[in-house]
């Protein structure tokens, strides 16, 4: 009887282990990367799946490779230096359509490598600039003449209003009111 009980317990233990191993799996964060093929740009994910077919002539910008936000440039006119941008997600849905331009806040390190302020986009409407987060919420009102970064310094954004400069962070909080010449 004792041997049968041990065998039954052994069978249940193996069954439980197998069920637990089926439930557990490797969870990996999805990352996105630009892809360039046949002189066109698209987006792939970390599994190698094509997310956005390579159909764009200009590079697709991915401001944060963990976020489902891709900035596409189109209708480029090199003679007049004009272009249009749009933001799309992996479902190819266009986001934040109520703005004329959408751009990442680009910055450079000491070796001149480009990087972007995470989770924030510079938007333009009626000739003025502001900031939105990746959910589309306005975090800095669209009332500035220019918005740039302090090169090489993260989370330090220069705002220009009425020819005067100030400073804000990537959450849109004004650190220094725009009232300085430089």
N, C-alpha and C positions, 0 to 999 in steps of 0.2 A: 504494500500500500504506500509505503514511504517512497519507494522508487518511482511509482506511477505519479505521485504528487510532485516529485522533483522534475520529472519529464514534462508534466503539464505546466509547471511554473516556468521551465526553460522555454517551452514553446511560446507561452504568453510574453515572456521577456523579449524573445527574438521578434515576435510580431509587433510589439510596441516599439522596439528600436527601428524596425523597417518603416513603420508608419511615421515616426518622428523624422526619419531621414528624408522621407518624401515631402514632408511639410517644409523642412528647412531647405533653403537654396541660397545660392550666392546672389546677393542684391548688389547691383552695381549702379552707380549714378550715371545717368545718361549725359554724354558730352556731345557737343556739336562742333564740326570743323568745316571750313570752306574747302571746296574741291574745284579743281580746274582741269577741264578736259575738252579737247577739240575747240580750244580758244573760247570757252564759255565757263561761267562760274555757277556753282550750285552749293549744296550743303549735304554732308553725310553725318551720321551719328557714330558713336564709339563702337557700335556693332558692325559698321561698314555699310549700313543701309542708306540708300539715297533718300534724303528727306525733301530736298528741293532739287528738281532736275537741273542740270547745268544748261541754262538757257540765257543767262545774263552776260552781257559783254563786259560789264564792270564787276570788280570784286564785291562779293557779298560780305558785309561786316557783321561779325558776331561779337557784340560788346561784352558778353559774359557767356562762355561756352557751356555753362550749366543751365542757362535759361533758353527757353523756346522763343527767342526774339532774333530776327534776322533783318538787317537793313539792306535793302536793294536799291541800287542806283540805276536809273534808266533815262531815256530821252536826253542823252548827253550831247550838248552842242559845244564842241571845242573852240569854235571861232568866237562865240559870244561868252564862253565860260559859264554856261548855264546847264542845269541838270535838275532832275526830279528824284525824290527818294520816297520809299514806302517801307513800312515795317510789316513783315509777315511772320506767321508762326509755322510750325511743322504741318499743320493742316491746310497750309496755303491761304489762311484767312488773313486779310489785310487788317491791321490794327491801327488805332490812333489816326483815323482818316480826316479828322477836323483840323489838321495842321498842313501848312504849305511845304515845310521841310522838317525832316527828323534826322538828327545826327548823333553819333556817340560823342562823348567828351573825350577826345584823344589827348594823350600825353606821351612823353618820351623819357626814357631813362638816360643815364649818362653815356651809354653806348649808342644812343639814338634809335633804340628799339621802341616800337610803338606799343602802347597799352591803353586801355579804356577805363574810365571810372565805371565801376560796376553798378548796375541797377538804376541808372539814370540816363536820360536822353535829353539832348538840347532840341527844343522845338521852335519853329518860327511861324508866326501868324501876323499878317498885316505889317510886315517889316520889323517886328519886335521879336525878342527871344525870351524864352523861359525854360524851365526844367520840368520834366515829368518823370515819375518812376515807371518801372516796367509793368505796373498794373494800370497805367494811364492817368494816375492821379497827379494833378498839377502840384508840384512842391515848391516852385519858385514862379511867381506870377509872370505872365508874358508881357513885360513892360521894359525890357532892357535893350539897349542898342547893340551890345555885344556880350557874349559869354565865352570865356576862354579858360584854360587851366594854367596854373603856375607849373612850368615845365619841370618834370622830375619830382614833383611833390604831390603825393596822393591826397585827395579830399580837400584841395584848395583851389577854389574856382573864382576867377576874377569876373566881376560884373561891371558893365559900363552903362551909365545912365546919364543923359544930359552932359556928356563929355567929362564925367567924373567917375572915378573908379572906386570899387569896394571889393569885399571878399565874402564869399559864402561857402558852405560845405555841400556835400552831395545829398544831404537831406533837405537842402533849400533854406537852411537857417542862415540869416545874414550875420556874419561875424564882424565885419566892418562896413558901416553904411557907405554908399558911394558918394564920397565928397572929397576925393583926393585926385591930384593930377597924375600921379604914378604910384 
